[in-house]
Amino acid sequence: MYESNDTYSNFNNFPYDSSAKQSADPYNTVSDETYYSAGGGTGTPEEPKKGSGLAKKLGTAAACALVFGAVAGVTMGTVSRAVMPKNAVAKAESSVAAEMVPSVTKTATKEVAASSAAGSSEGATLDVSAIVEKAMPSVVAIDVKGEQKVSDIFGRTASYQTSGAGSGIIIGENEEEYLIVTNNHVIENTTSVKVQFIDGKSVDAEMKGTDAGKDVAVIAVKKSDVPEETKSKIAIAEIGSSDDLKVGQGVVAIGNALGYGQSVTVGYVSAKGRSITAQDSSTGESTTVENLLQTDAAINPGNSGGALLNMQGQVIGINESKSVDTKVEGMGYAIPISSVTELINTLSLQKTRGTVDEANRGYIGFQGQNVDNEAAKKFNMPVGIFVYKILDGGAAAESELQENDIITKFEGQSVSSIEELKDKLTRYEQGETVTLTVKRPGNKGYEEKEISITLKGQSSLKRTNADDKEESRDKEAESQENLPKGIIPENGDDSEEGSLFPFFGQ
């Protein structure tokens, strides 16, 4: 480590005694040659004094001790830095820096403090109780009941009651109602919907409008049904902007997880612009929802329709669902609020409708087949409901609706399956006029048209005898020739009950 002429490694071989010089010049400010040339001491470098070796060794040892102490101090300082908490190290560094450049350090310290405060306001792992206190009164729990029909291999049908839970957000009000947004899949195919507010009070809700493609629905609660005490505890949600979100920003999710009541989870925005495909367990139809926010905040069954909040307590998303793959953790999804704001406003203006009893319910009078995403890509067709037969005597027969049309919207609300359209028609009476948006095939592809239809009762669709039914079968077979092969099942029939192509509204 040291060279041969190093003074620390060769102190025993010094050719002269420097003890006298050390006594006269303890700080070594004068060189050996200068000291002896000036007459300092009685010896010379060539004539060392007797017994001077011990003093020389002691002096050198003292110097070594000083060096060792300095090295040890540096080493221990480094070790203490490694084990000390980061904030303690930062304080120590700040103290040293302050002694060296006090004016600059004071300014820097203020900037760091400001930066830390800003970071605290956006940290999802910090205390979010203030955010929850602000937003919780605007989030509701939703309980639904429905009826599910099933068929066995012999064509016999049976029905049973179903129930479910979800969440919603109070997004507005009018003179008579509180308006609540949720997911379409939470309230579709239901016979009753109840909303539970923050104080536990439950009130019946009715439908305003839905959009299956965006998986958004708006329901309404009559103000007259809400107790005054409850009104004082609920609030309208503050809507933020999802367009300004950045990956890594903190978020808070509030919803009716597992149907147990409101709960809170926290996390971060993991990604933007995600797409997921979900399958309806009752119909087997697959629906793809696009442009979703991905978050690691836990979103469990029952959270659907609840609020995803930013660190200012503003709604920036509608909780959609989570990945149910057992191999996946921390992947929940939400609909960006800015992408559906206009849609929510449109649905909120729809007439509030309850379920109409079957005797007064309106029907369109045609048969069709679903065109899902897979079929649309395969046959280059729009997603919707393919009309392959107009029924004689029905409302469709007296309208401009034609066979081979593809229905894409009902009253301005997108529909992609027969089940969705039937569900909407359960809230319309015979005699009401509705608007269908269709895509009609032409020389230059599909053209969009709007068609008005005045609904009729179910009795208008009844066939009176076997001859009429046989004629209907022949017409059906002829019309199916225009549909791409593979969409219509070979064993399809047009019977009223258990049909693969049922009458809408049943």
DAHU-V329889 format. One record per residue. N is the residue number from 1. SS is DSSP state (helix for helix, strand for strand, loop for the rest). D_FIRST is the distance of its C-alpha to the first C-alpha in Angstrom with 2 decimals. Layout:
BEGIN
n-><N | N>
ss-><SS | SS>
d_first-><D_FIRST | D_FIRST>
END
This chain:
BEGIN
n-><1 | 2 | 3 | 4 | 5 | 6 | 7 | 8 | 9 | 10 | 11 | 12 | 13 | 14 | 15 | 16 | 17 | 18 | 19 | 20 | 21 | 22 | 23 | 24 | 25 | 26 | 27 | 28 | 29 | 30 | 31 | 32 | 33 | 34 | 35 | 36 | 37 | 38 | 39 | 40 | 41 | 42 | 43 | 44 | 45 | 46 | 47 | 48 | 49 | 50 | 51 | 52 | 53 | 54 | 55 | 56 | 57 | 58 | 59 | 60 | 61 | 62 | 63 | 64 | 65 | 66 | 67 | 68 | 69 | 70 | 71 | 72 | 73 | 74 | 75 | 76 | 77 | 78 | 79 | 80 | 81 | 82 | 83 | 84 | 85 | 86 | 87 | 88 | 89 | 90 | 91 | 92 | 93 | 94 | 95 | 96 | 97 | 98 | 99 | 100 | 101 | 102 | 103 | 104 | 105 | 106 | 107 | 108 | 109 | 110 | 111 | 112 | 113 | 114 | 115 | 116 | 117 | 118 | 119 | 120 | 121 | 122 | 123 | 124 | 125 | 126 | 127 | 128 | 129 | 130 | 131 | 132 | 133 | 134 | 135 | 136 | 137 | 138 | 139 | 140 | 141 | 142 | 143 | 144 | 145 | 146 | 147 | 148 | 149 | 150 | 151 | 152 | 153 | 154 | 155 | 156 | 157 | 158 | 159 | 160 | 161 | 162 | 163 | 164 | 165 | 166 | 167 | 168 | 169 | 170 | 171 | 172 | 173 | 174 | 175 | 176 | 177 | 178 | 179 | 180 | 181 | 182 | 183 | 184 | 185 | 186 | 187 | 188 | 189 | 190 | 191 | 192 | 193 | 194 | 195 | 196 | 197 | 198 | 199 | 200 | 201 | 202 | 203 | 204 | 205 | 206 | 207 | 208 | 209 | 210 | 211 | 212 | 213 | 214 | 215 | 216 | 217 | 218 | 219 | 220 | 221 | 222 | 223 | 224 | 225 | 226 | 227 | 228 | 229 | 230 | 231 | 232 | 233 | 234 | 235 | 236 | 237 | 238 | 239 | 240 | 241 | 242 | 243 | 244 | 245 | 246 | 247 | 248 | 249 | 250 | 251 | 252 | 253 | 254 | 255 | 256 | 257 | 258 | 259 | 260 | 261 | 262 | 263 | 264 | 265 | 266 | 267 | 268 | 269 | 270 | 271 | 272 | 273 | 274 | 275 | 276 | 277 | 278 | 279 | 280 | 281 | 282 | 283 | 284 | 285 | 286 | 287 | 288 | 289 | 290 | 291 | 292 | 293 | 294 | 295 | 296 | 297 | 298 | 299 | 300 | 301 | 302 | 303 | 304 | 305 | 306 | 307 | 308 | 309 | 310 | 311 | 312 | 313 | 314 | 315 | 316 | 317 | 318 | 319 | 320 | 321 | 322 | 323 | 324 | 325 | 326 | 327 | 328 | 329 | 330 | 331 | 332 | 333 | 334 | 335 | 336 | 337 | 338 | 339 | 340 | 341 | 342 | 343 | 344 | 345 | 346 | 347 | 348 | 349 | 350 | 351 | 352 | 353 | 354 | 355 | 356 | 357 | 358 | 359 | 360 | 361 | 362 | 363 | 364 | 365 | 366 | 367 | 368 | 369 | 370 | 371 | 372 | 373 | 374 | 375 | 376 | 377 | 378 | 379 | 380 | 381 | 382 | 383 | 384 | 385 | 386 | 387 | 388 | 389 | 390 | 391 | 392 | 393 | 394 | 395 | 396 | 397 | 398 | 399 | 400 | 401 | 402 | 403 | 404 | 405 | 406 | 407 | 408 | 409 | 410 | 411 | 412 | 413 | 414 | 415 | 416 | 417 | 418 | 419 | 420 | 421 | 422 | 423 | 424 | 425 | 426 | 427 | 428 | 429 | 430 | 431 | 432 | 433 | 434 | 435 | 436 | 437 | 438 | 439 | 440 | 441 | 442 | 443 | 444 | 445 | 446 | 447 | 448 | 449 | 450 | 451 | 452 | 453 | 454 | 455 | 456 | 457 | 458 | 459 | 460 | 461 | 462 | 463 | 464 | 465 | 466 | 467 | 468 | 469 | 470 | 471 | 472 | 473 | 474 | 475 | 476 | 477 | 478 | 479 | 480 | 481 | 482 | 483 | 484 | 485 | 486 | 487 | 488 | 489 | 490 | 491 | 492 | 493 | 494 | 495 | 496 | 497 | 498 | 499 | 500 | 501 | 502 | 503 | 504 | 505 | 506>
ss-><loop | loop | loop | loop | loop | loop | loop | loop | loop | loop | helix | helix | helix | loop | loop | loop | loop | loop | helix | helix | helix | helix | helix | helix | loop | loop | loop | loop | loop | loop | loop | helix | helix | helix | helix | helix | helix | loop | loop | loop | loop | loop | loop | strand | loop | loop | strand | loop | loop | loop | loop | helix | helix | helix | helix | helix | helix | helix | helix | helix | helix | helix | helix | helix | helix | helix | helix | helix | helix | helix | helix | helix | helix | helix | helix | helix | helix | helix | helix | helix | helix | helix | helix | loop | loop | helix | helix | helix | helix | helix | helix | helix | helix | helix | helix | helix | helix | helix | helix | helix | loop | helix | helix | helix | helix | helix | helix | helix | helix | helix | helix | helix | helix | helix | helix | helix | helix | helix | helix | helix | helix | helix | loop | loop | loop | loop | loop | loop | helix | helix | helix | helix | helix | helix | helix | helix | helix | helix | strand | strand | strand | strand | strand | strand | strand | strand | strand | strand | strand | strand | strand | loop | loop | loop | loop | loop | strand | strand | strand | strand | strand | strand | strand | strand | strand | strand | strand | strand | strand | strand | strand | strand | strand | loop | loop | loop | strand | strand | strand | strand | strand | strand | loop | helix | helix | helix | helix | loop | loop | loop | loop | strand | strand | strand | strand | strand | loop | loop | loop | loop | loop | strand | strand | strand | strand | strand | strand | strand | strand | strand | strand | loop | loop | loop | loop | strand | strand | strand | strand | strand | strand | strand | helix | helix | helix | loop | loop | helix | helix | helix | helix | loop | loop | loop | loop | loop | loop | loop | strand | loop | loop | loop | loop | loop | loop | loop | loop | loop | loop | strand | strand | strand | strand | strand | strand | loop | helix | helix | helix | loop | loop | loop | strand | strand | strand | strand | strand | strand | strand | strand | strand | strand | strand | strand | strand | strand | strand | strand | strand | loop | loop | loop | loop | loop | loop | strand | strand | strand | strand | strand | strand | strand | strand | strand | strand | loop | loop | loop | loop | loop | loop | loop | loop | loop | loop | loop | strand | strand | strand | loop | loop | loop | loop | loop | strand | strand | strand | strand | strand | strand | strand | strand | loop | loop | loop | loop | loop | loop | loop | loop | loop | strand | strand | strand | strand | strand | helix | helix | helix | helix | helix | helix | helix | helix | helix | helix | helix | helix | loop | loop | loop | loop | strand | loop | loop | loop | loop | helix | helix | helix | strand | loop | strand | loop | loop | strand | strand | strand | strand | strand | strand | loop | helix | helix | helix | helix | helix | helix | helix | loop | loop | loop | loop | strand | strand | strand | strand | strand | strand | strand | loop | loop | loop | loop | loop | helix | helix | helix | loop | loop | loop | loop | loop | loop | loop | strand | strand | strand | strand | strand | loop | loop | strand | strand | loop | loop | loop | helix | helix | helix | helix | helix | helix | helix | helix | loop | loop | loop | strand | loop | loop | loop | strand | strand | strand | strand | strand | strand | strand | strand | strand | strand | loop | loop | strand | strand | strand | strand | strand | strand | strand | strand | strand | strand | loop | strand | loop | helix | helix | helix | helix | loop | loop | loop | loop | helix | helix | helix | helix | helix | helix | helix | helix | helix | helix | helix | helix | helix | helix | helix | helix | helix | loop | loop | loop | loop | loop | loop | loop | loop | loop | loop | loop | loop | loop | loop | loop | loop | loop | loop | loop | loop | loop | loop | loop | loop>
d_first-><0.00 | 3.80 | 6.87 | 9.72 | 11.83 | 9.84 | 12.70 | 11.23 | 9.70 | 12.88 | 15.56 | 17.82 | 18.28 | 19.69 | 23.00 | 24.95 | 25.86 | 25.47 | 27.36 | 30.55 | 28.98 | 27.38 | 30.86 | 32.52 | 29.89 | 28.13 | 26.70 | 25.22 | 27.49 | 28.27 | 26.06 | 26.27 | 28.41 | 30.78 | 31.21 | 32.29 | 34.31 | 36.28 | 37.20 | 35.12 | 35.02 | 36.62 | 33.80 | 32.00 | 28.51 | 29.99 | 31.86 | 29.85 | 32.10 | 32.67 | 30.90 | 28.48 | 25.35 | 25.89 | 26.21 | 23.13 | 21.09 | 22.85 | 22.13 | 18.43 | 18.49 | 20.52 | 18.07 | 15.30 | 18.01 | 18.77 | 15.32 | 15.26 | 18.79 | 18.14 | 15.47 | 17.92 | 20.74 | 19.40 | 18.63 | 22.12 | 23.72 | 22.50 | 23.77 | 27.02 | 27.52 | 27.34 | 29.97 | 32.11 | 35.29 | 35.10 | 37.75 | 35.86 | 32.76 | 35.14 | 36.72 | 33.46 | 32.49 | 36.02 | 35.86 | 32.70 | 34.15 | 37.45 | 35.99 | 34.38 | 37.32 | 40.24 | 42.95 | 41.24 | 40.11 | 43.64 | 45.01 | 42.35 | 42.95 | 46.66 | 46.07 | 43.88 | 46.56 | 49.26 | 47.34 | 46.86 | 50.57 | 51.52 | 49.30 | 50.91 | 54.33 | 53.51 | 51.45 | 53.59 | 51.66 | 52.49 | 55.77 | 58.62 | 61.48 | 62.78 | 62.98 | 64.79 | 67.16 | 68.11 | 68.59 | 69.90 | 73.49 | 73.79 | 72.83 | 75.50 | 75.78 | 78.25 | 80.26 | 82.38 | 85.02 | 86.32 | 88.44 | 87.18 | 89.60 | 88.95 | 91.01 | 91.30 | 91.94 | 95.69 | 95.52 | 96.20 | 94.40 | 93.29 | 91.52 | 89.32 | 87.83 | 84.18 | 82.00 | 78.66 | 76.45 | 74.53 | 73.61 | 74.80 | 74.17 | 76.87 | 76.69 | 79.95 | 83.50 | 86.99 | 90.13 | 90.73 | 87.48 | 83.77 | 81.99 | 79.19 | 76.95 | 75.60 | 74.95 | 77.96 | 77.00 | 77.23 | 80.94 | 82.35 | 85.10 | 85.70 | 88.98 | 87.73 | 84.74 | 83.88 | 81.39 | 79.78 | 78.56 | 75.85 | 78.29 | 79.34 | 82.73 | 83.76 | 86.09 | 87.57 | 86.24 | 87.87 | 86.63 | 86.26 | 84.65 | 82.04 | 80.02 | 78.83 | 76.78 | 74.60 | 75.02 | 76.23 | 79.29 | 80.89 | 83.08 | 85.12 | 86.14 | 89.32 | 88.73 | 91.95 | 90.43 | 87.39 | 87.92 | 87.52 | 84.89 | 82.81 | 83.28 | 81.63 | 78.51 | 77.91 | 76.45 | 76.26 | 72.80 | 70.89 | 70.14 | 66.90 | 65.69 | 63.88 | 63.39 | 60.69 | 58.63 | 55.07 | 53.19 | 51.04 | 53.45 | 54.55 | 58.04 | 60.31 | 62.95 | 66.09 | 68.78 | 71.02 | 68.50 | 70.31 | 73.45 | 72.25 | 72.37 | 70.05 | 66.30 | 63.17 | 60.04 | 57.18 | 54.80 | 53.92 | 55.50 | 53.92 | 55.77 | 58.89 | 61.68 | 61.75 | 64.86 | 66.08 | 69.10 | 71.00 | 74.00 | 77.05 | 77.67 | 81.42 | 82.05 | 79.16 | 78.75 | 75.25 | 74.38 | 71.37 | 70.15 | 67.90 | 65.62 | 64.33 | 61.43 | 58.98 | 57.44 | 55.51 | 57.77 | 59.78 | 63.26 | 65.42 | 69.09 | 71.19 | 68.71 | 70.41 | 72.09 | 69.98 | 67.87 | 64.37 | 63.27 | 60.65 | 58.84 | 61.82 | 64.19 | 65.92 | 67.15 | 65.22 | 66.21 | 68.76 | 67.12 | 68.16 | 66.75 | 63.67 | 62.47 | 63.96 | 61.82 | 60.23 | 57.05 | 56.67 | 55.45 | 55.54 | 57.83 | 60.85 | 62.98 | 65.05 | 67.53 | 66.33 | 68.92 | 69.16 | 70.23 | 73.27 | 74.33 | 77.29 | 78.31 | 78.27 | 80.49 | 82.91 | 83.12 | 83.63 | 86.81 | 88.39 | 91.34 | 90.44 | 91.92 | 92.52 | 93.48 | 97.05 | 99.24 | 99.99 | 103.66 | 102.90 | 99.75 | 99.64 | 99.02 | 98.35 | 99.91 | 97.78 | 95.61 | 92.17 | 88.84 | 85.29 | 83.12 | 79.54 | 76.34 | 76.25 | 79.88 | 79.54 | 76.78 | 78.60 | 81.97 | 80.84 | 82.75 | 82.09 | 81.00 | 84.02 | 87.31 | 89.31 | 93.08 | 94.92 | 98.25 | 100.34 | 102.68 | 106.34 | 107.59 | 104.15 | 102.76 | 100.69 | 103.86 | 105.24 | 102.10 | 100.29 | 97.76 | 97.83 | 96.75 | 93.39 | 92.17 | 88.77 | 88.66 | 85.37 | 86.34 | 88.87 | 89.75 | 86.62 | 84.37 | 82.60 | 83.71 | 82.33 | 84.34 | 87.84 | 86.61 | 85.28 | 88.56 | 90.62 | 88.62 | 89.29 | 93.00 | 93.40 | 93.37 | 96.07 | 99.84 | 102.43 | 103.90 | 100.62 | 99.47 | 95.87 | 93.83 | 92.04 | 89.52 | 89.69 | 88.21 | 91.05 | 90.56 | 91.92 | 91.77 | 88.53 | 86.83 | 87.18 | 88.77 | 88.48 | 91.73 | 92.82 | 95.81 | 97.89 | 99.39 | 101.78 | 100.99 | 103.72 | 104.29 | 103.42 | 107.10 | 107.14 | 104.89 | 107.07 | 108.81 | 112.35 | 113.03 | 111.65 | 112.83 | 110.72 | 107.71 | 108.21 | 108.57 | 105.37 | 103.54 | 104.79 | 103.66 | 100.27 | 99.78 | 100.80 | 98.40 | 95.44 | 95.72 | 94.09 | 91.01 | 88.13 | 88.24 | 85.97 | 86.40 | 89.76 | 89.78 | 92.55 | 94.00 | 94.24 | 97.48 | 98.97 | 100.32 | 99.99 | 98.17 | 95.00 | 94.95 | 91.82 | 93.16 | 94.56 | 96.64 | 94.48 | 94.82 | 95.76>
END
